[in-house]
Amino acid sequence: LARNDPDDVSSLHHLTRCENDVLTFLFNGMSLREIAELQHRSIKTISAHKCNAMRKLQVKNDSELFSLRKQISQQFACGD
């Protein structure tokens, strides 16, 4: 299903801390491999966090995910 309102990031409230962290690192230019090494986790685990976040945000690909970067980053900054 397509997202109804591209400015609605209310689903961010449902992201786990790990999902938030992975998105933050991705938005700061890190690769999944770099995040995995930093977090002492497998790439598969980091990828799963990313995929779960994308599912919750109702985005289908990286392009759609990064189009939400500004809204997501602002939401993280608010310290939900």
Biopython code that builds the backbone (N, CA, C, O; Angstrom):
import numpy as np
from Bio.PDB.StructureBuilder import StructureBuilder

atoms = [
    (1, "LEU", "N", (0.831, -1.200, 0.000)),
    (1, "LEU", "CA", (0.000, 0.000, 0.000)),
    (1, "LEU", "C", (0.865, 1.249, 0.000)),
    (1, "LEU", "O", (1.886, 1.320, 0.683)),
    (2, "ALA", "N", (0.446, 2.201, -0.757)),
    (2, "ALA", "CA", (1.180, 3.467, -0.797)),
    (2, "ALA", "C", (0.839, 4.293, 0.432)),
    (2, "ALA", "O", (-0.239, 4.166, 1.013)),
    (3, "ARG", "N", (1.766, 5.126, 0.803)),
    (3, "ARG", "CA", (1.533, 6.013, 1.939)),
    (3, "ARG", "C", (0.514, 7.060, 1.519)),
    (3, "ARG", "O", (0.611, 7.619, 0.426)),
    (4, "ASN", "N", (-0.451, 7.326, 2.366)),
    (4, "ASN", "CA", (-1.493, 8.295, 2.047)),
    (4, "ASN", "C", (-0.990, 9.728, 2.107)),
    (4, "ASN", "O", (-1.305, 10.533, 1.231)),
    (5, "ASP", "N", (-0.214, 10.053, 3.127)),
    (5, "ASP", "CA", (0.272, 11.411, 3.322)),
    (5, "ASP", "C", (1.787, 11.367, 3.440)),
    (5, "ASP", "O", (2.317, 10.849, 4.423)),
    (6, "PRO", "N", (2.493, 11.907, 2.446)),
    (6, "PRO", "CA", (3.956, 11.815, 2.483)),
    (6, "PRO", "C", (4.585, 12.561, 3.654)),
    (6, "PRO", "O", (5.746, 12.311, 3.977)),
    (7, "ASP", "N", (3.860, 13.462, 4.294)),
    (7, "ASP", "CA", (4.411, 14.188, 5.437)),
    (7, "ASP", "C", (4.071, 13.523, 6.763)),
    (7, "ASP", "O", (4.516, 13.980, 7.816)),
    (8, "ASP", "N", (3.285, 12.447, 6.724)),
    (8, "ASP", "CA", (2.880, 11.766, 7.955)),
    (8, "ASP", "C", (3.925, 10.728, 8.330)),
    (8, "ASP", "O", (4.047, 9.691, 7.678)),
    (9, "VAL", "N", (4.668, 11.012, 9.374)),
    (9, "VAL", "CA", (5.668, 10.058, 9.853)),
    (9, "VAL", "C", (5.272, 9.576, 11.244)),
    (9, "VAL", "O", (6.134, 9.259, 12.063)),
    (10, "SER", "N", (3.971, 9.520, 11.510)),
    (10, "SER", "CA", (3.494, 9.076, 12.819)),
    (10, "SER", "C", (3.907, 7.637, 13.098)),
    (10, "SER", "O", (3.992, 7.233, 14.257)),
    (11, "SER", "N", (4.163, 6.858, 12.047)),
    (11, "SER", "CA", (4.596, 5.483, 12.252)),
    (11, "SER", "C", (5.986, 5.421, 12.877)),
    (11, "SER", "O", (6.419, 4.356, 13.317)),
    (12, "LEU", "N", (6.693, 6.557, 12.921)),
    (12, "LEU", "CA", (7.988, 6.587, 13.607)),
    (12, "LEU", "C", (7.842, 6.219, 15.073)),
    (12, "LEU", "O", (8.768, 5.683, 15.682)),
    (13, "HIS", "N", (6.685, 6.505, 15.633)),
    (13, "HIS", "CA", (6.456, 6.202, 17.043)),
    (13, "HIS", "C", (6.499, 4.699, 17.299)),
    (13, "HIS", "O", (6.644, 4.261, 18.440)),
    (14, "HIS", "N", (6.372, 3.912, 16.230)),
    (14, "HIS", "CA", (6.350, 2.465, 16.364)),
    (14, "HIS", "C", (7.697, 1.828, 16.061)),
    (14, "HIS", "O", (7.841, 0.610, 16.171)),
    (15, "LEU", "N", (8.690, 2.634, 15.680)),
    (15, "LEU", "CA", (10.016, 2.081, 15.414)),
    (15, "LEU", "C", (10.724, 1.769, 16.728)),
    (15, "LEU", "O", (10.592, 2.497, 17.712)),
    (16, "THR", "N", (11.467, 0.686, 16.722)),
    (16, "THR", "CA", (12.256, 0.335, 17.907)),
    (16, "THR", "C", (13.501, 1.223, 17.963)),
    (16, "THR", "O", (13.836, 1.906, 16.995)),
    (17, "ARG", "N", (14.158, 1.201, 19.077)),
    (17, "ARG", "CA", (15.400, 1.957, 19.234)),
    (17, "ARG", "C", (16.438, 1.496, 18.201)),
    (17, "ARG", "O", (17.132, 2.318, 17.603)),
    (18, "CYS", "N", (16.535, 0.189, 18.001)),
    (18, "CYS", "CA", (17.496, -0.346, 17.028)),
    (18, "CYS", "C", (17.163, 0.114, 15.613)),
    (18, "CYS", "O", (18.061, 0.466, 14.848)),
    (19, "GLU", "N", (15.885, 0.113, 15.262)),
    (19, "GLU", "CA", (15.477, 0.584, 13.940)),
    (19, "GLU", "C", (15.801, 2.066, 13.771)),
    (19, "GLU", "O", (16.304, 2.484, 12.729)),
    (20, "ASN", "N", (15.509, 2.856, 14.804)),
    (20, "ASN", "CA", (15.853, 4.281, 14.771)),
    (20, "ASN", "C", (17.347, 4.469, 14.576)),
    (20, "ASN", "O", (17.773, 5.285, 13.759)),
    (21, "ASP", "N", (18.144, 3.716, 15.324)),
    (21, "ASP", "CA", (19.595, 3.845, 15.247)),
    (21, "ASP", "C", (20.098, 3.512, 13.845)),
    (21, "ASP", "O", (20.929, 4.234, 13.294)),
    (22, "VAL", "N", (19.599, 2.430, 13.274)),
    (22, "VAL", "CA", (20.032, 2.026, 11.936)),
    (22, "VAL", "C", (19.696, 3.124, 10.920)),
    (22, "VAL", "O", (20.528, 3.466, 10.080)),
    (23, "LEU", "N", (18.492, 3.669, 10.993)),
    (23, "LEU", "CA", (18.124, 4.734, 10.059)),
    (23, "LEU", "C", (19.007, 5.961, 10.249)),
    (23, "LEU", "O", (19.433, 6.577, 9.272)),
    (24, "THR", "N", (19.278, 6.314, 11.481)),
    (24, "THR", "CA", (20.139, 7.466, 11.747)),
    (24, "THR", "C", (21.513, 7.270, 11.134)),
    (24, "THR", "O", (22.043, 8.174, 10.487)),
    (25, "PHE", "N", (22.096, 6.087, 11.334)),
    (25, "PHE", "CA", (23.412, 5.803, 10.755)),
    (25, "PHE", "C", (23.367, 5.815, 9.222)),
    (25, "PHE", "O", (24.269, 6.344, 8.574)),
    (26, "LEU", "N", (22.308, 5.227, 8.649)),
    (26, "LEU", "CA", (22.172, 5.231, 7.191)),
    (26, "LEU", "C", (22.087, 6.658, 6.656)),
    (26, "LEU", "O", (22.719, 6.991, 5.654)),
    (27, "PHE", "N", (21.309, 7.491, 7.327)),
    (27, "PHE", "CA", (21.131, 8.869, 6.884)),
    (27, "PHE", "C", (22.412, 9.685, 7.044)),
    (27, "PHE", "O", (22.565, 10.739, 6.427)),
    (28, "ASN", "N", (23.319, 9.199, 7.865)),
    (28, "ASN", "CA", (24.612, 9.864, 8.027)),
    (28, "ASN", "C", (25.683, 9.263, 7.112)),
    (28, "ASN", "O", (26.874, 9.538, 7.262)),
    (29, "GLY", "N", (25.236, 8.439, 6.167)),
    (29, "GLY", "CA", (26.134, 7.950, 5.129)),
    (29, "GLY", "C", (26.838, 6.639, 5.399)),
    (29, "GLY", "O", (27.711, 6.241, 4.628)),
    (30, "MET", "N", (26.484, 5.963, 6.469)),
    (30, "MET", "CA", (27.144, 4.688, 6.773)),
    (30, "MET", "C", (26.502, 3.547, 5.983)),
    (30, "MET", "O", (25.308, 3.577, 5.684)),
    (31, "SER", "N", (27.305, 2.557, 5.658)),
    (31, "SER", "CA", (26.797, 1.360, 4.991)),
    (31, "SER", "C", (26.286, 0.370, 6.038)),
    (31, "SER", "O", (26.560, 0.510, 7.230)),
    (32, "LEU", "N", (25.543, -0.626, 5.572)),
    (32, "LEU", "CA", (25.063, -1.660, 6.491)),
    (32, "LEU", "C", (26.247, -2.364, 7.158)),
    (32, "LEU", "O", (26.195, -2.682, 8.346)),
    (33, "ARG", "N", (27.308, -2.604, 6.392)),
    (33, "ARG", "CA", (28.504, -3.265, 6.939)),
    (33, "ARG", "C", (29.126, -2.418, 8.051)),
    (33, "ARG", "O", (29.495, -2.942, 9.102)),
    (34, "GLU", "N", (29.241, -1.112, 7.817)),
    (34, "GLU", "CA", (29.823, -0.218, 8.823)),
    (34, "GLU", "C", (28.959, -0.173, 10.090)),
    (34, "GLU", "O", (29.476, -0.171, 11.207)),
    (35, "ILE", "N", (27.645, -0.139, 9.897)),
    (35, "ILE", "CA", (26.739, -0.121, 11.050)),
    (35, "ILE", "C", (26.871, -1.421, 11.834)),
    (35, "ILE", "O", (26.912, -1.411, 13.064)),
    (36, "ALA", "N", (26.937, -2.537, 11.116)),
    (36, "ALA", "CA", (27.072, -3.844, 11.771)),
    (36, "ALA", "C", (28.354, -3.904, 12.607)),
    (36, "ALA", "O", (28.345, -4.387, 13.739)),
    (37, "GLU", "N", (29.443, -3.413, 12.039)),
    (37, "GLU", "CA", (30.704, -3.420, 12.786)),
    (37, "GLU", "C", (30.619, -2.518, 14.009)),
    (37, "GLU", "O", (31.077, -2.895, 15.087)),
    (38, "LEU", "N", (30.048, -1.351, 13.856)),
    (38, "LEU", "CA", (29.914, -0.401, 14.960)),
    (38, "LEU", "C", (29.047, -0.963, 16.089)),
    (38, "LEU", "O", (29.353, -0.789, 17.269)),
    (39, "GLN", "N", (27.968, -1.636, 15.709)),
    (39, "GLN", "CA", (27.015, -2.162, 16.679)),
    (39, "GLN", "C", (27.372, -3.568, 17.170)),
    (39, "GLN", "O", (26.692, -4.122, 18.035)),
    (40, "HIS", "N", (28.439, -4.137, 16.614)),
    (40, "HIS", "CA", (28.837, -5.519, 16.950)),
    (40, "HIS", "C", (27.685, -6.487, 16.693)),
    (40, "HIS", "O", (27.364, -7.343, 17.517)),
    (41, "ARG", "N", (27.075, -6.320, 15.521)),
    (41, "ARG", "CA", (25.971, -7.170, 15.080)),
    (41, "ARG", "C", (26.296, -7.687, 13.676)),
    (41, "ARG", "O", (27.206, -7.182, 13.018)),
    (42, "SER", "N", (25.560, -8.676, 13.232)),
    (42, "SER", "CA", (25.752, -9.176, 11.873)),
    (42, "SER", "C", (25.068, -8.226, 10.884)),
    (42, "SER", "O", (24.150, -7.484, 11.233)),
    (43, "ILE", "N", (25.546, -8.277, 9.645)),
    (43, "ILE", "CA", (24.911, -7.465, 8.603)),
    (43, "ILE", "C", (23.458, -7.896, 8.442)),
    (43, "ILE", "O", (22.586, -7.068, 8.179)),
    (44, "LYS", "N", (23.203, -9.174, 8.599)),
    (44, "LYS", "CA", (21.836, -9.693, 8.460)),
    (44, "LYS", "C", (20.909, -9.067, 9.509)),
    (44, "LYS", "O", (19.764, -8.733, 9.202)),
    (45, "THR", "N", (21.396, -8.909, 10.733)),
    (45, "THR", "CA", (20.593, -8.286, 11.792)),
    (45, "THR", "C", (20.315, -6.824, 11.470)),
    (45, "THR", "O", (19.188, -6.353, 11.622)),
    (46, "ILE", "N", (21.342, -6.107, 11.026)),
    (46, "ILE", "CA", (21.180, -4.696, 10.689)),
    (46, "ILE", "C", (20.221, -4.548, 9.517)),
    (46, "ILE", "O", (19.374, -3.655, 9.509)),
    (47, "SER", "N", (20.356, -5.418, 8.537)),
    (47, "SER", "CA", (19.462, -5.405, 7.389)),
    (47, "SER", "C", (18.012, -5.663, 7.818)),
    (47, "SER", "O", (17.084, -5.047, 7.295)),
    (48, "ALA", "N", (17.831, -6.568, 8.762)),
    (48, "ALA", "CA", (16.484, -6.863, 9.267)),
    (48, "ALA", "C", (15.883, -5.629, 9.949)),
    (48, "ALA", "O", (14.700, -5.341, 9.770)),
    (49, "HIS", "N", (16.691, -4.899, 10.729)),
    (49, "HIS", "CA", (16.199, -3.673, 11.369)),
    (49, "HIS", "C", (15.787, -2.657, 10.313)),
    (49, "HIS", "O", (14.752, -2.004, 10.438)),
    (50, "LYS", "N", (16.601, -2.529, 9.276)),
    (50, "LYS", "CA", (16.276, -1.590, 8.191)),
    (50, "LYS", "C", (14.982, -2.006, 7.494)),
    (50, "LYS", "O", (14.107, -1.172, 7.260)),
    (51, "CYS", "N", (14.860, -3.280, 7.167)),
    (51, "CYS", "CA", (13.659, -3.780, 6.483)),
    (51, "CYS", "C", (12.409, -3.601, 7.347)),
    (51, "CYS", "O", (11.349, -3.226, 6.847)),
    (52, "ASN", "N", (12.541, -3.871, 8.638)),
    (52, "ASN", "CA", (11.395, -3.687, 9.534)),
    (52, "ASN", "C", (10.983, -2.221, 9.589)),
    (52, "ASN", "O", (9.792, -1.910, 9.573)),
    (53, "ALA", "N", (11.960, -1.318, 9.654)),
    (53, "ALA", "CA", (11.660, 0.115, 9.675)),
    (53, "ALA", "C", (10.975, 0.526, 8.374)),
    (53, "ALA", "O", (10.005, 1.283, 8.393)),
    (54, "MET", "N", (11.473, 0.035, 7.263)),
    (54, "MET", "CA", (10.870, 0.378, 5.965)),
    (54, "MET", "C", (9.432, -0.127, 5.879)),
    (54, "MET", "O", (8.554, 0.563, 5.363)),
    (55, "ARG", "N", (9.201, -1.329, 6.387)),
    (55, "ARG", "CA", (7.836, -1.867, 6.378)),
    (55, "ARG", "C", (6.910, -0.992, 7.213)),
    (55, "ARG", "O", (5.800, -0.669, 6.788)),
    (56, "LYS", "N", (7.374, -0.606, 8.413)),
    (56, "LYS", "CA", (6.564, 0.233, 9.296)),
    (56, "LYS", "C", (6.315, 1.613, 8.694)),
    (56, "LYS", "O", (5.257, 2.204, 8.911)),
    (57, "LEU", "N", (7.279, 2.125, 7.944)),
    (57, "LEU", "CA", (7.148, 3.434, 7.310)),
    (57, "LEU", "C", (6.428, 3.349, 5.959)),
    (57, "LEU", "O", (6.168, 4.366, 5.316)),
    (58, "GLN", "N", (6.118, 2.139, 5.549)),
    (58, "GLN", "CA", (5.412, 1.873, 4.299)),
    (58, "GLN", "C", (6.172, 2.411, 3.089)),
    (58, "GLN", "O", (5.591, 3.042, 2.206)),
    (59, "VAL", "N", (7.471, 2.154, 3.062)),
    (59, "VAL", "CA", (8.270, 2.492, 1.893)),
    (59, "VAL", "C", (8.792, 1.208, 1.270)),
    (59, "VAL", "O", (9.052, 0.227, 1.967)),
    (60, "LYS", "N", (8.943, 1.223, -0.050)),
    (60, "LYS", "CA", (9.296, 0.012, -0.780)),
    (60, "LYS", "C", (10.770, -0.097, -1.126)),
    (60, "LYS", "O", (11.263, -1.191, -1.400)),
    (61, "ASN", "N", (11.482, 1.028, -1.118)),
    (61, "ASN", "CA", (12.881, 0.988, -1.541)),
    (61, "ASN", "C", (13.674, 2.109, -0.874)),
    (61, "ASN", "O", (13.117, 2.961, -0.182)),
    (62, "ASP", "N", (14.984, 2.086, -1.098)),
    (62, "ASP", "CA", (15.862, 3.077, -0.474)),
    (62, "ASP", "C", (15.528, 4.497, -0.920)),
    (62, "ASP", "O", (15.629, 5.441, -0.136)),
    (63, "SER", "N", (15.134, 4.639, -2.165)),
    (63, "SER", "CA", (14.798, 5.969, -2.678)),
    (63, "SER", "C", (13.635, 6.573, -1.884)),
    (63, "SER", "O", (13.679, 7.742, -1.500)),
    (64, "GLU", "N", (12.609, 5.779, -1.645)),
    (64, "GLU", "CA", (11.471, 6.259, -0.857)),
    (64, "GLU", "C", (11.883, 6.523, 0.590)),
    (64, "GLU", "O", (11.442, 7.498, 1.197)),
    (65, "LEU", "N", (12.722, 5.659, 1.133)),
    (65, "LEU", "CA", (13.188, 5.834, 2.507)),
    (65, "LEU", "C", (13.949, 7.144, 2.641)),
    (65, "LEU", "O", (13.695, 7.922, 3.561)),
    (66, "PHE", "N", (14.878, 7.391, 1.727)),
    (66, "PHE", "CA", (15.691, 8.598, 1.826)),
    (66, "PHE", "C", (14.896, 9.854, 1.499)),
    (66, "PHE", "O", (15.301, 10.954, 1.873)),
    (67, "SER", "N", (13.763, 9.704, 0.800)),
    (67, "SER", "CA", (12.904, 10.875, 0.556)),
    (67, "SER", "C", (12.247, 11.328, 1.863)),
    (67, "SER", "O", (11.798, 12.470, 1.971)),
    (68, "LEU", "N", (12.192, 10.437, 2.848)),
    (68, "LEU", "CA", (11.625, 10.773, 4.160)),
    (68, "LEU", "C", (12.689, 11.253, 5.138)),
    (68, "LEU", "O", (12.389, 11.560, 6.291)),
    (69, "ARG", "N", (13.925, 11.316, 4.677)),
    (69, "ARG", "CA", (15.044, 11.631, 5.571)),
    (69, "ARG", "C", (14.804, 12.885, 6.403)),
    (69, "ARG", "O", (15.027, 12.872, 7.614)),
    (70, "LYS", "N", (14.357, 13.958, 5.777)),
    (70, "LYS", "CA", (14.171, 15.225, 6.496)),
    (70, "LYS", "C", (13.143, 15.072, 7.615)),
    (70, "LYS", "O", (13.391, 15.475, 8.751)),
    (71, "GLN", "N", (11.983, 14.484, 7.288)),
    (71, "GLN", "CA", (10.929, 14.324, 8.297)),
    (71, "GLN", "C", (11.371, 13.387, 9.417)),
    (71, "GLN", "O", (11.101, 13.643, 10.590)),
    (72, "ILE", "N", (12.048, 12.302, 9.052)),
    (72, "ILE", "CA", (12.488, 11.337, 10.048)),
    (72, "ILE", "C", (13.543, 11.965, 10.953)),
    (72, "ILE", "O", (13.493, 11.805, 12.173)),
    (73, "SER", "N", (14.486, 12.671, 10.364)),
    (73, "SER", "CA", (15.541, 13.309, 11.151)),
    (73, "SER", "C", (14.956, 14.338, 12.114)),
    (73, "SER", "O", (15.413, 14.445, 13.252)),
    (74, "GLN", "N", (13.959, 15.091, 11.679)),
    (74, "GLN", "CA", (13.308, 16.069, 12.558)),
    (74, "GLN", "C", (12.599, 15.364, 13.701)),
    (74, "GLN", "O", (12.636, 15.834, 14.838)),
    (75, "GLN", "N", (11.956, 14.249, 13.412)),
    (75, "GLN", "CA", (11.251, 13.506, 14.447)),
    (75, "GLN", "C", (12.230, 12.967, 15.480)),
    (75, "GLN", "O", (11.955, 13.009, 16.679)),
    (76, "PHE", "N", (13.398, 12.448, 15.010)),
    (76, "PHE", "CA", (14.414, 11.951, 15.935)),
    (76, "PHE", "C", (14.927, 13.082, 16.809)),
    (76, "PHE", "O", (15.169, 12.890, 18.001)),
    (77, "ALA", "N", (15.093, 14.262, 16.221)),
    (77, "ALA", "CA", (15.638, 15.415, 16.945)),
    (77, "ALA", "C", (14.698, 15.877, 18.055)),
    (77, "ALA", "O", (15.142, 16.467, 19.040)),
    (78, "CYS", "N", (13.423, 15.616, 17.902)),
    (78, "CYS", "CA", (12.436, 16.035, 18.912)),
    (78, "CYS", "C", (12.516, 15.185, 20.155)),
    (78, "CYS", "O", (11.916, 15.524, 21.175)),
    (79, "GLY", "N", (13.237, 14.099, 20.093)),
    (79, "GLY", "CA", (13.432, 13.255, 21.267)),
    (79, "GLY", "C", (12.186, 12.548, 21.717)),
    (79, "GLY", "O", (11.945, 12.394, 22.914)),
    (80, "ASP", "N", (11.390, 12.115, 20.758)),
    (80, "ASP", "CA", (10.136, 11.414, 21.030)),
    (80, "ASP", "C", (10.253, 10.593, 22.255)),
    (80, "ASP", "O", (9.294, 9.927, 22.646)),
]
sb = StructureBuilder()
sb.init_structure("model")
sb.init_model(0)
sb.init_chain("A")
sb.init_seg("    ")
for serial, (resi, resn, name, xyz) in enumerate(atoms, 1):
    if name == "N":
        sb.init_residue(resn, " ", resi, " ")
    sb.init_atom(name, np.array(xyz, "f"), 0.0, 1.0, " ", f" {name:<3s}", serial, name[0])
structure = sb.get_structure()
